Amino acid sequence: MSVNLMNSKIRFLTATIFLALGFGGVWSSQFPVAATGETSSNQIAPDALTLNGHSGSVKAVAISPDGKTLASVSTDNNIKLWNLTTGQQVRTLVGHTNWVNSLAFSPDGKTLASGSLDKTIKLWNLATGEEIRTLKGHLLSVQSVAFSPDGSTLASGSWDQTIKLWNSTTGEVIRTLKGECDIFNSVAFSPDGNTLASSNHFDKNIKLWDLSTGAVKRTLTGHLGVVNSVTISPDGQTLASGSWDGTIKLWNLPTGREITTFKGDKTKVWSVAFSPDGQTLASGGWDGTVRLWNVSHKQEIRTFTGHTNKIWAVAFNPNGKTIVSASKDRTIKVWPVSPSNDERSGQ
C-alpha cells in the first residue's frame, strides 16, 4: 500500500473518530439511544451507581485486581481513580496533553498504564498518584494498552501501524510488531502470556502474535466491519471480538475456528469483556446499552439501559458482582450483576 493511500486512510479514520465523539453530531441520528427504563422480556434496568466527574467523553475503564479501585480516562485528558464501593472520587492523575484512550492495571495492582492521543504511554504509582515514567516511541495515537499476566511486559497498540512491547520496569522497548499498513484498536494477552491478540481497523480482522518470535501465527477473518475490541477468556480457550458490523464473534483460540456470532440489535459494538469465570460476556454498543451473553448457550440473557449516549467501554469487576460502563454521555455506571438460575443456565 502506498504511503499516500495509508495517509488518506488515517485522515479518514481521524475524521470518523471526531464525528463519532460528537464533533458534528453525525452519528447520533444514525444510532438512536435506548430510552432510560426501556424494558422487554430480557431487559432489566437495575439501580446503577452513576459516577460523575469527567468533563469529556469517558473512553475507557479498568478495575484493580482486588476489585476496590476503578480507573477511568476521558477526552478531558485526565485519569480519575474512584472507590468502587462508595463511588467517591479518590484522585485525579494529570499529565497527558491530549485525550486518554486506554488504561490497564498491572497484575499486582500497584501500577496503572495509560495510553493517549498525545502518542505517549504513562505509568503511574497508584499508592502515591505520582507518574513513574513516560514511554515514548509511537508516532501516532496509542489506542490500547495491556499488561502481560506476569506484569513484566506492557503491550501498546497504535494508529502508527505498530504494537510495541515494553519492559514495564525499565520502560525500554523489547520488540516492535509491525502491521501490514493497518492500525491497531485493541490488544489482549492470553493467560499464559505466549500470545497477543490484536484487532485491526482497515483489514477488519484479528491477528494472533507468537510473542516468542514476534510473528503472526494466525489471522482470524469473518467480520465485515472495523474490529474495535478483543478479549480472551480466563481459561485461554476463547477469544471474543466486537465489531462495527454489529456483531460479536467467539473464536476457539487454540485453533482459530469461529465458534458463533452474536448479532443482538446490530448496533456497532465498541467493547467486549469476559466475566471472571468466563461464562458471561459483556458488550457495550453505540445504542447506549450494555448487553450480557451466555457464552456456553450462545444467547443474550440481559440488557442494561440508562446511558444517554454511546458506550465506549465495559469491564467486569474481578469479583463478578458488578459491571462498569463508560459512555460518551460523560458518565460511568456501575451495574449490579446477580443472574438468576435461568440466566446462568441460558434458559
N, C-alpha and C positions, 0 to 999 in steps of 0.2 A: 504494500500500500504506500502511495506517495506521501511525503511529508505534508504537502498542501491539502490532500484529502483528509489526512488524520487531523490536521489543524481545524479543518472545516467541521469535522465531527465533534471535536472538543468544543468549538464555538457553539455548535448546535446544542450540545449537552448542557453547556453553561446557561444558554438562553432557556432551555427547558426547565432546569432546576430553579432559575429565578422566577419563572412563571408559576411553577408548582408551589413555591414558597410564598406566593401572594403578590408578586410584583406585576400587577396587571389583572389578577383575579381570573385568569382564563379557565383554570381547571375546576374551580368551584362549581360552575354551571354544568360541567360535564359529569361530575361525580357528586350527586346530591348526598348530603349527610343525613343519616337516620335520625329521626326526632328523638329527643330525650324521653325515656319512658315507653318508647315503642316496644310492643311485645308481640310474640307469636307463640306457637306451640313449643319452640325450643329457645325462645328469647327470654332472658332473665336480666333485670336491671337492679342488682343489689345495691345497697348503700355503699358507695365508693368513697374513700378518703381522697379529697381533691387537694393537691398541693399547688399553691400559687406563689410566684416569686420571680420567675423569669420574665423579662420584658420582650422576649422574642420567641419564635417558634422553638419548641423543645425537640431537639433532634435525636437524642439517644438517652437511654437509662441503663444503669447496671446496679446490681446489688452485691454487697460484700459477701464473702463466703459464709460468715456467721449469720447472715440474714438481718443484721441490725442497722446497716447503713445503706442508704440509697444515694447514688450519684446521678446527676443529670447535666446535660450540656445543651447549649442553645445558640441561636443566631445572635444573641446578645453578647457573644464572645466569652461568656462566663461558665464556670462549672460550680454547681451547688451540691452540697452534702446535706442530707436530711436524716433525722432519726426516723426510721421506718415504723417504729412502734407508735410514736406520738405524732408524727407528721411535722415536727418542728424543724426549721432550717437550722443547721449546725454551723455551717461555714460556707463562704464563697471563695473560690480559688480564681484569682485574676492573673492573667499573664499572656494569653493568646491575643493576637491583634486582629483576628477575623473569626467568622463563625466556627464553632466547635462542632464537629460532625460525629465523633465516636469516642467511646471510652471503654476501659476494661480494668477490673480489679486483678491484682496478682493473686495467685492461689493462696498465699499466706495472709492476704487481706491488708498488707502493710503499705502497698504501693498502688497508685492509680495512674493509668496511662490515658492520655487524651490526644486525639488527632484532629487537626484543624485545616480550614481553608487557607490558613497562613503558611501552609506547606511544612509545618513542624509537628513533632510529637513531644509532649511534655510528660515527665514523670514527677509525681507528687508524693510527698510523705504524708500519709493520712493521719498520723498521730499529731503532727505539727501544722499541717496545711501548707508547708513550705515546698517550693519547687526544688526537686533534686537536680534535674538537668533537662536540657532541651536537645532533642535529637533532630539533626538537620541532614538533609540529603535528597529528599524528594523535591521534584521540580514543580509539582502542582498539588492540588488539594489532597490531604490524607483523609480517605473516606472510612476506613475501618482499621481497628487495632485489636489484637488478641494476644494473650499470654499463652505460652505452652503449658501443659499440665504441671510440669515441674517448676515453672516460673523462671527458668533460666533464659528463655528466648521470648522476644516480643516480635510479632509479625504486624506489618502495616501494609495496607493496600491503598493505592493512589491512582489519581487520574493520569499520572505520568507514565502509565503503562508498565509499572513495576510493582512488585511486592518486595519489601525489604525485611530481612531477618536481622534483629539486633540482639546483642548481648545485653540483657536487661540490667546487669550490674555495672558494666563499663560504658555502655552506650555506643559501643563500636558495632559497625555493620559486619555481620557474619557472612551474609550472602544476599545477592540481589536476584530475584526471579523475574524474568522479563516476559511480558505477554507479546502476543503476535498483533501488534498495533491495536490493542484494546486497553480498556481501563477497568480497574477492579473496584467493585462496590462493597464487597464483603469478604472477610477471611475467617476461617474457623479451623482450629486444631482438632485432630482425632484424639480420643482419650489416651492412646498410647504414645502420642507425640511424634509419630512417624509420618503422618500425612497431614497436609494442609489443603483445605478446600477453599476455592475462590470462586466468586460469581463475577461473570464478565458482562459488560454493558452492551457493546455493539454486537458481539458474537452470539449473545443470548444463550450461553452455555455455562457449565460449571467445570472447572479443572481441578483435578486431584494431583497434588505435587508430592513426589517422593523426597522427603527432606534430607535423606542421606546422600542424594545425588543432585538435588535441585532440579530434577527433570519432571516433566508432566508424565504421569504414568497412565492417566485415563482422562478422557473428556466425556462429560455427560451431556447429551443433546436431547431436546424434546420441547423445551419452552419456545413459544412463539413471540415472546416479548423480552424486554430487559429483565435479567435476573438480578434482583436487588439484595437478596438476603439468603445466606446459607447457615445452617446449624447442624451439628452432629449429635446424635443421641448419646446419653451417658454410657451405654454399653458398646458404643463404637460400631454398631451394626447398620444404623440407618442415618441417611442424610436427608434433610428437608430443605427445599428451596422455594422461595416466594418470588413471584414474577409480576411484571406489569401486564402480562397476558391474562391476569385474573385467576390464575391457578396456583396451587401449591402441589409440588411433586415430592413423593417419598422415593428414595433410591436405596438399594442394597449397597452399602459402602464397599464391602469386600469385592463384589462382582461388578458393580456399576449398573446393575439392572434396575429399570424403573419398576417400582412396586405398585404404585397407584397415583391417581391425580385427584385432588380435592378441588372442586370448582366453586363452591359457595355461591355468592351472588355476582361473581365475575367482576368484582371491583379490583383495581390494582392493589397488589399485595406488596407492602413495603418491608415487613419484618416478620420473622418466624422464630419461635423459641420452644424448646422441649421442656417438659416438666422434669423434676429431678429423677423420677422413676422411669422416664421415657415413654410412659403410656399415653400422655396427652401432649398435643401440640397447640400452641397459641399462635394466632396470626393477627397482625394489625393491618387494616386496609384504608384506602382513600375514601371510604364511605363513613369513616369515623367510628367503626365498630371493632371490638375485639372478639375473635371467634375461637372457640375451643373445639379440637378434633380428637376423636378417639383413634389412636394410631392402629391398634390391633383390629378394630372393626371397621376402620376406614370410613368414618362418617362424622359429620358435625354434631356436636352434642350441646352447645350453648353459644349464645351471642350476648355480649355485654354492650349496651348503648349508654351514652351520656356525654361523650365528647361532642363538641360543636364544629369540629373540623377534622381534617385528615390525621391519621395516626402514623407517626414515623417509626416508632419502636415499641416492642413489647419485651418483657423479661419476667421469668418466674423467680419467686423467692426460693432460695435453696431449701427452705422448709416445706415447700409445696403448697403453702396455705394461701398465698396471695399472688396476683399477677399485677405488674406495673405497666402502665402505658404512657407514652409520651406523644403529644399532639401539637399540631400547628396552632391550636387554639390557646397556646402558651401555658397549658396546664399539664399536670401529671396526675394520673388517677391510680389509686391502689385498690384493686378489686379482691374481695374475699372469694376464695375458692373452696367449696365444700361439696363436691359432687355426690349425688345420690348413688345408691347401689345400681340403679338402672343405667346411669351415666357411666359408671365405671365399667359396666359390662357391655356398654354400647347398645343397649336395648331402648 
